[in-house]
Amino acid sequence: MSRPELAQRISEDLTQGNIEGIRETLSKIHPSEIASILQSFDPDDHPKILEALDNETASEVILELDPEQREDILEDLDAEKIADIADEMDSDDAADLLGELPEQTAKTVLDKMDPEEAKDVKPLLQYPDDTAGGIMQTELVKVSQNSTVRDTINWIRQIADEVEDFHLIFVTDEYNKLLGQISLSKLVLATPSTKVTSIMEPVEVTVTPYIDQEEVAKIFQKYDILSLPVIDGRGVLVGRITADDVLDVITEEASEDMLQMAGVGDSLHPIYTPTKTRIQLRAPWLLLTLIGELFIAFIIVYAFQPTLEKVAILAAFIPAIMAMGGNVGLQTTTIIVRSLGMGTIKVNQMFKLVISEMKVGLALGLICGIIAALIGALISYNQPEVARLALAVFIAMVSATLATSFIGVAAPLVLHRLDFDPAAASGPFLTMFNDIFGSVFYLFIAMLIL
């Protein structure tokens, strides 16, 4: 059955108050598909649809929703229902869910949760969302250093319902300090009477709870691992981070960088983020750009009006010069921001990076400048200033691409060094700089030559 057909059937059941019909319709649908269907319904219908789902399915559906939509739905659910849903989640997901609730509501939900589940979630609430502690889960498989392989397998059987998708067994001492790890395959192939310390391997890398989640993602990429133990300052094992958690981090960080580069600076949903909030987040950047562009207009009118009156065709090439400079700068910034995010370049390589990108900018400027100059000469071939006009266009094009190449490298690196998001170097800032430099410098060159 197609998604529109499913939505139509659910809509009919809602009209008739047939909750059992909704439950039957959705019983064989994957939670991610249910989340997609949910988005096509009026927000007032969301709680009714969730009520038709069992708590486990509802918890998976909730996790598939955008944060803004999830927040909107949670407002309409009572604390008892939210607690039931949170009980079915991994500790890290439950902690994230509680973190999205108002403080008093979160406390009420925590009190109504299963005591064992709440005990796993409470420690995670102390960590910021964007840290290793904020994305780790406390459910893991750990055994004492005195355990045998037989003991470990029996223990895994006992906790199989509590810990899902584990790939490593962690070995700890009597103080819960991490000593080593055992892969599941190695455990299964070992003799049952063997001590775990005989087959454990040293832990290649660990993190502490307050390390930034971006650094965690880089570690997963560098070491090609599926699970990463989290230890405190004393070496005590407090949790683990899995590859699926890191995938969410990578998606989140990529979305954040895209929004920063667009000059928005925060997570926005076109439906569920309030209109007032969207205006407040977007207006300052647009106003900043507008001020810069009006500044350009002021300079052109008062400084270069005689030049434009003398050779009006000069104005026709301003958009081309600004566009080429802007595109080169944006390409450069995108490459640098992505490389910084992936950890493939360092700030101390700034000089080498600037020289390298400016070489590319110069080459692109020469190619585009020659073409633009030839087009300019063809357009104005019957004017006496044709050669000087073509020269002005050529110099301005090369200068614009060189300048934006430099800014495209330097700005993200400087911001990164100052602990700001390097993605903020693009968008309105790069656009404004490019327009100011491209148009003003072009007309300045033209004024000198003509």
C-alpha positions in Angstrom: 0.0 0.0 0.0 1.4 3.4 -1.0 2.0 6.2 1.6 -1.0 8.3 0.3 -3.3 5.3 0.6 -2.0 4.6 4.1 -2.6 8.2 5.1 -6.1 8.1 3.6 -7.0 5.0 5.6 -5.7 6.4 8.8 -7.5 9.6 8.2 -10.8 7.7 7.8 -10.1 5.7 11.0 -9.4 9.0 12.9 -12.7 10.4 11.7 -14.5 7.3 12.9 -12.5 7.2 16.1 -11.3 3.7 15.1 -8.0 3.5 17.1 -7.9 -0.3 16.7 -8.0 0.2 12.9 -5.1 2.6 13.0 -3.1 0.1 15.2 -3.8 -2.7 12.7 -2.9 -0.5 9.7 0.5 0.6 11.2 1.4 -2.8 12.7 3.4 -3.9 9.7 4.9 -0.5 8.8 8.5 0.4 9.7 8.8 3.2 12.3 10.6 5.5 9.9 7.8 5.1 7.4 5.2 5.8 10.2 7.2 9.0 11.0 6.9 10.1 7.4 3.2 9.5 7.3 2.8 11.3 10.6 4.2 14.5 9.0 1.2 14.6 6.6 -1.3 14.9 9.4 -2.5 17.9 11.4 -0.5 18.3 14.6 -3.7 17.8 16.6 -3.9 14.2 15.2 -0.4 13.2 16.2 -1.1 12.2 19.8 -4.1 10.1 18.7 -1.9 8.2 16.2 0.8 7.7 18.7 -1.7 6.3 21.2 -2.5 3.6 18.7 1.1 2.4 18.7 2.7 0.1 21.3 5.3 1.9 23.4 8.3 0.3 21.6 7.1 1.4 18.2 6.1 4.8 19.4 9.6 5.3 20.9 11.2 4.5 17.5 8.8 6.8 15.6 9.5 9.7 18.0 13.3 9.3 17.3 12.7 9.5 13.6 11.0 12.9 13.8 12.7 16.2 13.3 13.5 17.9 16.7 11.0 20.7 16.1 8.2 18.2 15.3 9.1 16.0 18.2 8.9 18.9 20.6 5.5 19.9 19.2 4.2 16.3 19.7 5.6 15.9 23.2 3.7 19.0 24.3 0.5 17.2 23.6 1.4 14.0 25.5 1.0 13.4 29.2 4.0 12.6 31.4 2.9 9.0 31.8 2.9 8.3 28.1 6.3 10.0 27.6 7.7 7.9 30.5 6.4 4.7 28.9 8.0 5.8 25.6 11.3 6.7 27.2 11.4 3.3 29.0 11.7 1.6 25.6 14.6 3.8 24.4 18.3 3.3 24.9 19.6 5.5 27.7 21.2 8.0 25.4 18.1 8.5 23.4 15.9 8.7 26.5 18.3 11.4 27.9 18.0 13.4 24.7 14.2 13.1 24.9 14.2 14.4 28.4 16.6 17.2 27.5 14.0 18.5 25.0 11.3 18.8 27.7 10.8 21.7 30.1 12.7 21.2 33.3 9.7 20.4 35.5 8.1 18.1 32.9 11.4 16.2 32.5 11.6 15.7 36.3 8.0 14.4 36.4 8.7 12.0 33.5 11.9 10.8 35.1 10.0 10.0 38.4 7.4 8.0 36.4 9.9 6.0 34.5 10.9 2.4 35.4 13.4 2.8 38.3 16.0 0.7 36.5 15.7 2.7 33.3 15.8 6.0 35.2 19.0 4.9 36.9 20.7 4.5 33.5 19.4 7.9 32.2 20.0 10.2 35.2 23.9 10.2 34.9 23.6 11.2 31.2 21.5 14.3 32.0 24.5 16.1 33.5 26.4 16.2 30.2 25.9 18.8 27.4 24.1 17.4 24.3 27.1 18.0 22.0 29.7 16.0 24.1 30.7 12.3 24.3 28.7 12.1 27.5 25.7 13.5 25.7 25.6 10.8 23.0 26.9 7.8 25.0 24.7 5.1 26.4 25.2 3.3 29.7 23.9 -0.1 28.4 27.0 -2.2 27.6 28.5 -5.6 28.3 31.3 -5.6 30.9 32.8 -8.4 33.0 35.2 -8.7 35.9 38.8 -9.5 35.2 38.3 -12.8 37.2 35.6 -14.0 34.9 35.9 -16.9 32.5 34.6 -17.2 29.0 31.8 -19.4 30.3 30.9 -16.8 32.9 30.8 -14.1 30.3 28.6 -15.9 27.8 26.1 -16.7 30.6 26.1 -13.1 31.7 25.4 -12.0 28.1 22.4 -14.3 28.0 21.0 -12.7 31.1 21.3 -9.2 29.9 20.5 -9.8 26.2 17.2 -7.9 26.4 18.8 -4.9 28.0 21.9 -4.4 25.7 21.4 -4.5 21.9 23.9 -4.4 19.1 27.0 -4.9 21.1 30.3 -5.8 19.4 32.7 -5.6 22.3 32.9 -7.0 25.8 34.7 -4.7 28.2 36.9 -6.1 31.0 37.1 -4.1 34.2 38.9 -4.5 37.6 37.3 -4.4 41.0 37.1 -0.6 40.9 35.3 -0.7 37.5 38.4 0.6 35.7 38.7 -0.4 32.1 41.4 -3.0 31.5 40.7 -4.3 28.0 38.2 -5.5 25.5 37.2 -8.7 23.8 35.5 -9.0 20.4 32.4 -11.1 20.2 33.9 -13.5 17.7 37.0 -14.0 19.8 34.8 -14.8 22.8 32.7 -17.4 21.0 35.8 -19.2 19.6 37.6 -19.3 23.0 37.6 -22.3 25.4 34.9 -21.9 28.0 37.3 -22.3 31.0 39.7 -19.6 29.7 40.1 -16.4 31.7 39.0 -13.3 29.9 42.3 -11.6 30.8 44.0 -14.2 28.6 42.1 -13.3 25.4 41.4 -9.6 26.0 43.1 -6.9 23.9 44.2 -3.5 24.9 41.7 -0.7 24.3 43.0 1.2 21.3 41.3 4.5 22.1 39.0 5.9 24.8 37.3 9.3 25.3 36.1 11.2 28.4 32.6 12.5 28.7 33.2 16.1 28.0 35.0 15.7 24.6 33.1 17.4 21.8 31.0 15.1 19.6 32.8 16.2 16.5 36.1 14.9 17.9 34.3 11.6 18.7 33.2 11.3 15.0 36.8 11.9 13.9 38.0 9.1 16.2 35.5 6.7 14.7 36.6 7.6 11.2 40.3 7.4 12.0 40.3 4.1 13.9 37.4 2.5 11.8 35.7 1.2 15.0 32.1 0.3 15.8 32.1 1.0 19.5 34.0 3.4 21.7 34.3 3.2 25.5 33.8 6.4 27.6 35.8 6.6 30.8 36.0 9.3 33.5 39.1 11.0 34.9 40.0 8.0 37.0 39.7 5.5 34.2 36.3 4.1 35.3 34.1 2.9 32.5 30.9 5.0 32.4 29.4 4.2 29.0 30.0 3.5 25.3 29.3 5.3 22.0 28.2 3.2 19.0 28.5 3.9 15.3 24.8 4.7 14.9 25.2 7.5 17.4 28.1 8.9 15.5 26.1 8.7 12.2 23.5 11.0 13.8 26.3 13.3 14.9 27.7 13.5 11.4 24.3 14.3 10.0 23.6 16.9 12.6 27.0 18.6 12.2 26.6 18.6 8.4 23.1 20.2 8.7 24.5 22.8 11.1 27.3 23.7 8.7 24.9 24.1 5.8 22.7 26.4 7.9 25.7 28.4 9.0 26.9 28.8 5.4 23.5 30.0 4.5 23.6 32.6 7.2 20.8 31.1 9.2 22.9 29.9 12.2 20.4 27.5 13.8 18.2 24.5 13.1 15.0 25.6 11.3 12.1 23.6 10.2 9.9 25.2 7.5 6.7 24.1 9.3 7.3 23.4 13.0 9.7 26.2 13.8 7.5 29.3 14.7 7.4 32.0 12.1 8.6 34.6 14.6 11.7 32.4 15.4 12.5 32.0 11.8 12.3 35.7 11.2 14.5 36.5 14.2 17.2 34.1 13.1 17.3 35.1 9.4 16.7 38.8 9.5 20.0 39.9 11.2 22.1 38.2 8.5 20.0 39.7 5.7 20.1 43.1 7.2 23.9 42.8 7.6 24.2 41.9 3.9 21.8 44.7 3.0 23.9 47.3 4.8 27.0 46.1 3.0 25.3 46.3 -0.4 23.9 49.7 0.3 27.4 50.8 1.3 28.5 49.6 -2.2 25.7 51.6 -3.8 26.8 54.7 -1.9 30.4 54.4 -3.0 29.4 53.8 -6.6 27.1 56.8 -6.8 29.5 59.3 -5.1 32.9 58.0 -6.2 32.4 56.4 -9.6 29.4 58.2 -11.2 31.6 60.2 -13.6 33.3 57.0 -14.7 30.1 55.2 -15.3 28.6 58.2 -17.2 31.7 58.3 -19.3 31.6 54.5 -20.2 28.1 53.2 -19.3 29.0 49.7 -20.5 31.2 49.3 -17.4 28.1 48.6 -15.4 27.2 45.6 -17.5 30.2 43.7 -16.2 29.8 44.3 -12.4 27.4 41.3 -11.9 29.8 38.9 -13.8 32.8 40.0 -11.7 30.9 39.7 -8.4 29.5 36.4 -9.4 32.8 34.8 -10.4 34.5 36.1 -7.3 31.7 34.9 -5.1 31.7 31.4 -6.7 35.4 31.0 -6.4 35.3 32.2 -2.7 32.4 29.9 -1.9 34.1 26.9 -3.5 37.3 27.6 -1.5 35.4 28.1 1.8 33.4 24.9 1.3 36.6 22.9 0.7 38.3 24.4 3.7 35.3 24.0 6.1 34.8 20.4 5.0 38.5 19.6 5.4 38.5 21.2 8.9 35.5 19.1 9.8 37.1 15.9 8.6 40.3 16.7 10.3 42.4 16.4 7.1 44.0 19.9 7.5 45.4 21.8 10.4 45.4 25.5 11.3 49.2 25.5 11.4 49.2 24.8 7.6 47.5 28.1 6.9 50.4 29.6 4.9 50.6 26.6 2.6 46.8 26.4 2.2 46.6 30.1 1.3 49.4 29.9 -1.3 47.8 26.7 -2.7 44.3 28.1 -3.0 45.5 31.5 -4.4 47.3 29.6 -7.1 44.0 28.0 -8.0 42.3 31.4 -7.7 44.8 33.1 -10.0 44.5 30.4 -12.6 40.7 30.6 -12.6 40.8 34.4 -12.6 43.1 34.3 -15.6 40.9 31.9 -17.5 37.7 33.8 -16.7 39.4 37.2 -17.1 40.6 36.5 -20.6 37.1 35.3 -21.7 35.4 38.3 -20.0 37.8 40.7 -21.6 37.3 39.2 -25.0 33.5 39.4 -24.6 33.9 43.0 -23.4 36.0 43.9 -26.5 33.4 42.3 -28.8 30.5 44.2 -27.2 32.3 47.6 -27.2 34.4 47.2 -30.4 33.1 50.5 -31.9 34.1 52.5 -28.8 37.5 54.2 -28.6 38.1 52.9 -25.0 37.6 49.3 -26.0 41.1 48.1 -25.1 41.1 49.9 -21.8 37.7 48.5 -20.9 38.8 45.0 -21.7 41.9 45.5 -19.6 39.8 46.8 -16.7 37.5 43.8 -16.8 40.5 41.4 -17.0 42.3 43.0 -14.0 39.1 43.2 -11.9 38.3 39.5 -12.6 41.7 38.3 -11.6 41.8 40.5 -8.5 38.3 39.4 -7.4 39.1 35.7 -7.6 42.5 36.1 -5.9 40.9 38.1 -3.0 38.0 35.7 -2.4 40.4 32.8 -2.6 42.4 34.3 0.2 39.4 35.1 2.3 37.9 31.7 1.6 41.0 30.1 3.2 41.9 32.6 5.8 38.5 33.3 7.3 37.5 29.7 8.2 41.0 29.0 9.6 41.1 32.1 11.8 37.5 31.4 13.1 38.5 27.8 13.8 41.6 29.0 15.7 39.4 31.3 17.8 37.0 28.4 18.5 34.2 29.8 16.3 32.3 27.7 13.7 34.3 28.1 10.5 31.2 27.7 8.5 30.2 31.2 9.5 33.0 32.4 7.2 30.8 31.9 4.2 27.3 33.0 3.4 26.6 36.7 4.1 30.2 37.6 5.2 31.8 36.2 2.1 29.0 37.6 -0.2 29.4 41.1 1.3 33.2 41.1 1.1 33.1 39.8 -2.5 30.6 42.4 -3.6 32.4 45.3 -2.0 35.8 44.3 -3.3 34.7 43.1 -6.7 32.6 46.1 -7.7 34.5 48.9 -6.0 37.9 47.6 -7.1 36.7 47.1 -10.7 35.4 50.6 -10.9 38.5 52.0 -9.3 40.7 50.2 -11.9 38.4 51.5 -14.6 38.6 55.0 -13.3 42.4 54.9 -13.4 42.6 53.3 -16.8 39.8 55.3 -18.5 
